[in-house]
């Protein structure tokens, strides 16, 4: 449809070159929001001539997504006719839609019968209706982003001065949330159907059964084969909560997994509320080089240790790991940091951000307006938001959590093993996880009896895993190097492959 054929209220008019009141010559066109009137007319035309076109796009394409008011009015009438068809009708053709508009007194607002006929005669390829609809939907999102940007600019200019503006970080967090929400709302038509997903799953299983691909964990490997066997690795969109008392090794466990993930070419964001960046990197270097952390602080290293340290530092510096040690972070800042580093990982290292670690959740501050005294409320909200963010962004998450304080039994010389509900301050932290891991020390023996807890021997208990197995494994923990070594090898697979999988 040419621009001249459109009704006057649908034509995009640019000002002619000339002089305006300011005495300067202007040749720039009016700033018109992004849109495509031809794509809008094409979708409407397809809907008027093909009964299946409306069904293919009606679930996500709404009247407000159209730029032209006339097109919004027409599409609303088409959806109404499709939902409540007139007697004897099979699909919302031009006569039925025109009648509905006339009865509602909106025919002229839609451009009149002549414009509806003009749209119908444009006759685009019906097979392309989904592509036209997705374009309309995306341009609507672009206009939403434009309005959001203009609003933010206006706030920056109107709320002048530090006192008037308030804190800058909440403003930036709000901006990140607005654009993230727009970015997540993609058209449904972009996702594969359930049938396509099941076909891909079966084909992948068949290839694995025939030995066409190497048997690996379905998710991201953690570096602990026994753990990966039970969990199939870290899965995009799922959150793992690691619960332990202080000094048991939560940070060491998580940082060791983070380094192993980064070695696989997957970006990692480590949000450290417990340890400063320099200390965390020093711990990682101690673990990787097998050199005592105390020696790294004093500098009393042998030549062999210096060599190992240099190699470890070179390796760690090359890995796609980002550490955000912003103090007193609240959950909305966590979301903002994750979104920033998704783009940063691709821009700086050309890798996807596949994992973020939160160390640890009880150290998060309440968001502005929340009361720290109501710790259960804001931590529950934080746990929920963190879980939703992992799922929405398709990124694996490891969330560290403090265990409730518990006294050593005077008889057994041991603390009871952790279990469900042992997380400090809010049990919601565990309920929002896909997998919950408990770390606790094993007994120390002397003279044939238990004399206390052994800091060098730790058991990992996989206490909860949605849709997966539970189990435990023993670790040797070298505290001076912040290094865990799993002592349990993966168990042999017992399940036989069905014969039909080989066909």
Legacy VTK file of the C-alpha trace (Angstrom):
# vtk DataFile Version 3.0
C-alpha trace
ASCII
DATASET POLYDATA
POINTS 503 float
0.000 0.000 0.000
1.569 3.274 -1.040
1.656 6.307 1.238
-0.669 8.211 -1.104
-3.326 5.492 -0.853
-3.587 5.745 2.924
-6.277 7.935 4.493
-4.966 11.328 5.646
-4.917 10.301 9.318
-2.598 7.364 8.517
-0.022 9.239 6.443
3.382 10.007 7.897
4.042 13.656 7.133
7.480 15.230 7.203
7.926 19.018 7.411
9.270 20.597 4.232
12.717 22.203 4.354
12.452 25.833 5.325
12.966 28.441 8.001
11.214 28.432 11.334
10.773 31.056 13.993
14.265 30.561 15.399
15.798 31.802 12.141
17.665 28.538 11.524
17.141 26.357 8.501
15.829 22.893 9.359
15.729 19.861 7.131
15.268 17.126 9.747
11.995 15.157 9.634
9.662 14.978 12.598
10.727 12.454 15.220
8.157 9.721 14.679
8.107 6.601 16.908
9.081 3.324 15.216
6.193 1.616 13.414
5.259 -0.222 10.226
1.799 0.605 8.872
2.196 -1.842 5.988
2.821 -4.743 8.375
-0.231 -3.722 10.408
-2.391 -3.592 7.278
-0.971 -6.951 6.149
-1.998 -8.690 9.390
-5.497 -7.255 9.163
-5.778 -8.287 5.502
-4.677 -11.848 6.328
-7.234 -12.004 9.129
-10.050 -10.894 6.786
-9.299 -13.480 4.081
-8.033 -16.510 6.047
-9.803 -18.109 8.981
-6.578 -19.513 10.463
-4.605 -16.273 10.531
-6.350 -14.849 13.591
-5.792 -18.052 15.551
-2.063 -17.971 14.799
-1.461 -14.538 16.304
-4.393 -13.707 18.607
-2.695 -15.055 21.757
-0.083 -12.304 21.829
-1.066 -9.582 19.332
-3.427 -7.129 21.004
-5.043 -3.910 19.689
-2.720 -1.699 21.743
0.270 -3.138 19.879
-0.809 -1.395 16.655
0.514 2.098 16.013
-2.384 3.487 13.945
-5.604 4.127 15.841
-7.656 2.912 12.870
-5.796 -0.396 12.916
-6.358 -0.751 16.656
-10.097 -0.288 16.151
-10.232 -2.784 13.280
-8.158 -5.407 15.103
-10.351 -5.087 18.196
-13.420 -5.759 16.026
-11.697 -8.775 14.436
-10.851 -10.247 17.850
-14.397 -9.665 19.077
-15.829 -11.339 15.968
-13.437 -14.254 16.391
-14.351 -14.693 20.070
-18.133 -14.278 19.525
-18.808 -15.043 15.854
-21.999 -13.891 14.225
-24.573 -16.533 13.416
-23.564 -18.619 10.424
-20.064 -17.127 10.139
-16.868 -19.141 9.907
-14.313 -16.379 10.317
-14.302 -12.568 10.712
-14.559 -11.517 7.042
-14.804 -7.896 5.894
-18.607 -7.759 5.884
-18.929 -9.042 9.455
-16.167 -6.765 10.730
-17.641 -3.746 8.936
-21.071 -4.498 10.390
-19.640 -4.821 13.890
-17.799 -1.497 13.532
-20.909 0.242 12.175
-23.069 -1.088 15.025
-20.482 0.167 17.521
-20.357 3.566 15.833
-16.631 3.182 15.076
-16.602 2.648 11.308
-15.428 6.170 10.519
-12.791 5.919 13.246
-11.493 2.847 11.391
-11.119 4.794 8.143
-14.503 3.927 6.648
-15.581 1.094 4.362
-13.296 2.352 1.589
-10.200 1.903 3.733
-11.257 -1.582 4.845
-11.700 -2.531 1.178
-8.276 -1.074 0.388
-6.665 -3.180 3.131
-8.449 -6.303 1.918
-7.252 -5.782 -1.650
-3.623 -5.459 -0.582
-3.655 -9.300 -0.303
-0.309 -10.178 1.362
1.030 -13.716 1.634
-1.086 -15.367 4.351
1.821 -17.662 5.264
3.778 -14.633 6.493
1.148 -13.425 8.975
3.209 -14.528 11.997
6.272 -12.642 10.763
4.161 -9.487 10.260
2.627 -9.890 13.717
5.992 -10.372 15.451
7.270 -7.222 13.744
4.262 -5.231 15.006
4.772 -6.631 18.500
8.500 -5.791 18.526
7.933 -2.260 17.253
5.422 -1.786 20.061
8.140 -2.862 22.514
10.507 -0.370 20.901
7.942 2.382 21.447
7.555 1.283 25.069
11.326 1.522 25.492
11.263 4.982 23.905
8.578 6.189 26.325
10.485 4.698 29.264
13.676 6.424 28.144
11.883 9.754 27.749
10.408 9.370 31.228
13.827 8.688 32.712
15.311 11.685 30.914
12.505 13.890 32.228
13.116 12.668 35.777
16.811 13.435 35.463
16.084 17.011 34.415
13.167 17.698 36.737
14.611 16.211 39.933
17.601 18.532 39.989
20.216 18.457 42.697
21.299 15.649 44.992
18.832 16.613 47.709
15.894 16.706 45.303
16.934 13.652 43.363
17.640 11.457 46.342
19.903 8.427 45.992
20.958 7.649 42.450
21.195 3.850 42.847
17.433 3.237 43.416
16.731 5.381 40.346
19.150 3.307 38.244
17.730 0.064 39.664
14.235 1.185 38.645
15.510 1.972 35.143
17.100 -1.468 34.835
13.878 -3.160 35.946
11.755 -1.219 33.448
13.922 -2.104 30.455
14.423 -5.698 31.633
10.647 -6.146 31.788
10.269 -4.846 28.221
13.133 -7.035 27.005
11.597 -10.196 28.483
8.206 -9.751 26.798
8.939 -11.471 23.520
6.255 -12.696 21.137
4.980 -16.180 21.868
5.458 -17.183 18.234
9.235 -17.142 18.719
9.191 -20.175 20.984
9.077 -23.716 19.712
5.908 -25.756 20.142
5.590 -28.553 22.695
5.715 -31.102 19.890
8.981 -29.619 18.596
10.472 -29.652 22.098
9.503 -33.300 22.669
10.938 -34.244 19.283
14.256 -32.595 20.197
14.280 -34.368 23.602
13.660 -37.803 22.071
16.248 -37.287 19.337
18.825 -36.249 21.932
18.049 -39.291 24.110
18.299 -41.614 21.122
21.696 -40.182 20.151
22.966 -40.653 23.692
21.630 -44.214 23.838
23.383 -45.114 20.564
26.622 -43.575 21.820
26.629 -40.861 19.150
27.473 -38.258 21.781
29.673 -38.384 24.848
27.740 -38.967 28.051
27.991 -35.704 29.981
25.850 -34.031 32.614
22.787 -32.394 31.091
23.687 -29.131 32.810
26.948 -27.311 33.528
29.528 -29.524 35.234
30.563 -28.424 38.733
33.885 -30.274 38.866
32.570 -32.865 41.333
31.618 -35.965 39.273
29.574 -37.615 42.025
27.573 -34.424 42.567
27.068 -34.024 38.818
25.833 -37.609 38.620
23.096 -36.903 41.168
22.080 -33.484 39.833
23.105 -33.685 36.154
25.024 -30.463 36.744
23.855 -26.899 37.168
20.781 -26.191 35.090
19.881 -22.881 33.426
16.956 -21.261 35.195
17.384 -23.272 38.409
18.635 -22.180 41.826
20.776 -24.266 44.165
20.913 -23.220 47.816
23.999 -24.204 49.831
23.343 -24.151 53.595
26.035 -24.399 56.262
27.270 -22.950 59.512
30.066 -20.341 59.425
33.603 -21.629 58.747
32.407 -24.911 57.220
33.322 -23.822 53.677
30.304 -22.367 51.845
32.350 -19.708 50.057
35.166 -22.135 49.244
32.709 -24.628 47.770
30.910 -22.008 45.663
34.067 -20.275 44.440
35.611 -23.607 43.424
32.498 -24.436 41.401
32.543 -20.930 39.880
36.133 -21.370 38.667
35.352 -24.786 37.184
32.311 -23.390 35.348
34.374 -20.498 33.961
37.008 -22.966 32.703
34.272 -24.411 30.460
33.867 -21.065 28.693
30.759 -20.032 30.631
30.557 -16.571 32.188
30.208 -16.378 35.980
29.120 -13.458 38.165
30.085 -13.745 41.829
28.084 -11.395 44.086
30.153 -11.331 47.274
28.590 -9.827 50.367
30.822 -11.793 52.738
34.336 -11.428 51.296
35.978 -8.485 49.508
37.135 -8.913 45.917
40.868 -9.032 46.750
40.453 -11.683 49.429
38.120 -13.776 47.264
40.582 -13.749 44.355
43.421 -14.615 46.743
41.397 -17.575 48.007
40.779 -18.711 44.426
44.520 -18.434 43.717
45.327 -20.467 46.837
42.913 -23.194 45.782
44.122 -23.293 42.183
47.848 -23.215 43.037
47.701 -25.533 46.091
49.472 -22.856 48.123
48.443 -21.919 51.659
46.419 -18.722 51.964
48.626 -17.615 54.860
51.721 -17.868 52.652
50.018 -15.715 50.026
49.487 -13.041 52.669
53.043 -13.163 54.016
54.882 -13.799 50.744
56.963 -16.648 52.231
56.777 -18.881 49.145
59.259 -21.356 47.765
60.307 -21.173 44.113
57.982 -24.088 43.268
55.075 -22.357 44.997
55.842 -19.115 43.164
55.738 -21.010 39.883
52.399 -22.645 40.714
50.980 -19.319 41.894
52.037 -17.530 38.707
50.386 -20.183 36.555
47.217 -20.069 38.674
46.995 -16.277 38.514
47.477 -16.274 34.729
44.692 -18.839 34.398
42.282 -17.066 36.747
42.891 -13.695 35.075
41.908 -15.200 31.720
38.648 -16.714 32.958
35.256 -15.001 32.397
34.591 -14.371 36.089
33.262 -11.049 37.376
33.143 -10.211 41.084
30.693 -7.635 42.425
31.488 -6.913 46.069
29.195 -3.892 46.433
28.498 -3.605 50.188
24.979 -3.683 51.629
23.449 -4.822 48.349
19.680 -5.342 48.198
17.821 -7.757 45.935
16.956 -5.209 43.248
20.645 -4.356 42.985
21.320 -8.067 42.497
18.955 -8.070 39.537
20.551 -4.938 38.109
24.062 -6.384 38.424
23.043 -9.635 36.721
21.495 -7.753 33.795
24.589 -5.568 33.415
26.907 -8.569 33.389
24.805 -10.479 30.844
25.729 -7.759 28.359
29.244 -7.403 29.751
30.012 -11.109 29.334
29.099 -11.012 25.655
30.806 -7.683 24.997
34.089 -8.366 26.816
34.570 -12.128 26.497
32.070 -13.178 23.814
30.586 -15.782 26.191
27.128 -16.198 27.730
26.600 -15.528 31.419
25.629 -18.979 32.640
25.942 -18.776 36.432
25.693 -16.228 39.191
26.582 -16.860 42.828
25.049 -14.923 45.725
27.260 -15.104 48.834
25.170 -14.960 50.944
21.451 -14.159 51.039
21.109 -13.214 54.712
23.690 -10.451 54.156
21.415 -8.669 51.696
20.033 -5.363 52.916
16.324 -4.568 52.727
15.304 -2.660 49.630
14.374 1.010 50.131
11.126 1.159 52.073
11.554 -2.267 53.695
12.023 -2.783 57.413
15.113 -4.743 58.451
13.348 -5.798 61.647
10.920 -7.827 59.542
13.731 -10.079 58.336
11.486 -13.006 57.499
9.419 -10.866 55.120
12.188 -9.259 53.136
14.335 -12.408 52.959
11.345 -14.399 51.708
10.766 -11.738 49.065
14.452 -11.788 48.145
14.451 -15.587 47.808
11.378 -15.462 45.581
12.786 -12.715 43.351
16.110 -14.512 43.046
14.414 -17.740 42.012
12.183 -15.941 39.501
15.155 -14.090 38.033
17.106 -17.317 37.474
14.115 -18.823 35.690
13.304 -15.726 33.621
16.876 -15.179 32.465
17.709 -18.852 31.990
20.811 -18.626 34.198
21.915 -21.111 36.851
22.158 -19.695 40.366
24.016 -20.780 43.495
22.706 -19.034 46.588
24.597 -19.439 49.845
22.672 -19.342 53.106
23.570 -19.406 56.780
22.332 -22.301 58.895
20.572 -21.660 62.187
22.928 -21.584 65.133
22.948 -24.914 66.957
24.889 -26.017 70.030
27.264 -28.961 70.218
25.771 -31.919 72.052
27.733 -32.551 75.241
27.378 -36.316 74.872
28.049 -36.879 71.170
30.405 -33.871 70.871
28.657 -33.156 67.573
26.009 -30.856 66.196
22.964 -32.588 64.654
23.073 -33.032 60.892
21.248 -30.263 59.016
17.941 -30.883 57.312
14.888 -29.123 55.892
14.003 -25.948 57.761
17.455 -25.382 59.239
18.152 -22.189 57.279
18.459 -19.124 59.468
15.818 -16.367 59.519
13.556 -17.612 56.692
12.571 -21.117 55.626
11.336 -19.592 52.357
14.955 -19.592 51.191
14.888 -23.401 50.930
11.370 -23.606 49.511
12.293 -21.387 46.551
15.223 -23.623 45.520
15.346 -26.396 42.941
18.077 -28.124 44.939
19.203 -27.675 48.549
22.700 -28.709 49.603
23.792 -29.013 53.235
27.450 -28.931 54.267
28.347 -30.211 57.736
31.464 -31.488 59.445
32.095 -35.150 60.200
33.183 -36.447 63.615
36.826 -36.355 64.661
38.040 -39.555 66.285
40.760 -40.088 68.851
41.330 -43.112 71.009
38.369 -44.923 69.499
35.849 -42.244 70.395
34.450 -39.029 68.983
36.191 -35.992 70.382
34.497 -33.317 68.307
34.037 -32.177 64.741
36.729 -32.583 62.100
37.162 -29.338 60.079
39.035 -31.267 57.375
36.194 -33.750 56.745
32.873 -32.495 55.380
29.752 -34.290 54.185
27.615 -32.796 51.440
23.995 -33.871 51.682
21.692 -33.267 48.756
18.568 -32.949 50.848
16.122 -31.704 48.247
16.088 -31.850 44.485
12.926 -31.321 42.487
12.493 -34.282 40.206
15.913 -35.706 41.098
17.723 -38.068 43.419
18.875 -37.354 46.937
22.183 -38.504 48.319
25.365 -37.579 50.114
29.105 -37.577 49.511
32.234 -37.085 51.568
34.726 -34.287 50.985
38.199 -33.598 52.221
38.474 -29.889 52.996
41.878 -28.245 52.989
40.996 -25.069 54.852
44.373 -23.386 54.369
43.884 -23.604 50.577
40.077 -23.279 50.528
39.933 -26.487 48.506
37.336 -29.281 48.502
38.200 -32.738 47.178
35.371 -35.242 46.730
36.277 -38.674 48.102
33.314 -40.514 46.531
33.551 -41.596 42.918
30.419 -41.678 40.723
28.401 -44.841 41.096
27.902 -47.149 38.106
24.676 -46.541 36.259
22.234 -49.348 37.061
19.434 -48.502 34.678
19.461 -50.337 31.371
18.677 -48.542 28.141
15.378 -49.728 26.603
15.921 -51.703 23.352
13.686 -49.331 21.367
16.145 -46.511 21.990
18.664 -48.225 19.707
16.319 -48.519 16.762
LINES 1 504
503 0 1 2 3 4 5 6 7 8 9 10 11 12 13 14 15 16 17 18 19 20 21 22 23 24 25 26 27 28 29 30 31 32 33 34 35 36 37 38 39 40 41 42 43 44 45 46 47 48 49 50 51 52 53 54 55 56 57 58 59 60 61 62 63 64 65 66 67 68 69 70 71 72 73 74 75 76 77 78 79 80 81 82 83 84 85 86 87 88 89 90 91 92 93 94 95 96 97 98 99 100 101 102 103 104 105 106 107 108 109 110 111 112 113 114 115 116 117 118 119 120 121 122 123 124 125 126 127 128 129 130 131 132 133 134 135 136 137 138 139 140 141 142 143 144 145 146 147 148 149 150 151 152 153 154 155 156 157 158 159 160 161 162 163 164 165 166 167 168 169 170 171 172 173 174 175 176 177 178 179 180 181 182 183 184 185 186 187 188 189 190 191 192 193 194 195 196 197 198 199 200 201 202 203 204 205 206 207 208 209 210 211 212 213 214 215 216 217 218 219 220 221 222 223 224 225 226 227 228 229 230 231 232 233 234 235 236 237 238 239 240 241 242 243 244 245 246 247 248 249 250 251 252 253 254 255 256 257 258 259 260 261 262 263 264 265 266 267 268 269 270 271 272 273 274 275 276 277 278 279 280 281 282 283 284 285 286 287 288 289 290 291 292 293 294 295 296 297 298 299 300 301 302 303 304 305 306 307 308 309 310 311 312 313 314 315 316 317 318 319 320 321 322 323 324 325 326 327 328 329 330 331 332 333 334 335 336 337 338 339 340 341 342 343 344 345 346 347 348 349 350 351 352 353 354 355 356 357 358 359 360 361 362 363 364 365 366 367 368 369 370 371 372 373 374 375 376 377 378 379 380 381 382 383 384 385 386 387 388 389 390 391 392 393 394 395 396 397 398 399 400 401 402 403 404 405 406 407 408 409 410 411 412 413 414 415 416 417 418 419 420 421 422 423 424 425 426 427 428 429 430 431 432 433 434 435 436 437 438 439 440 441 442 443 444 445 446 447 448 449 450 451 452 453 454 455 456 457 458 459 460 461 462 463 464 465 466 467 468 469 470 471 472 473 474 475 476 477 478 479 480 481 482 483 484 485 486 487 488 489 490 491 492 493 494 495 496 497 498 499 500 501 502
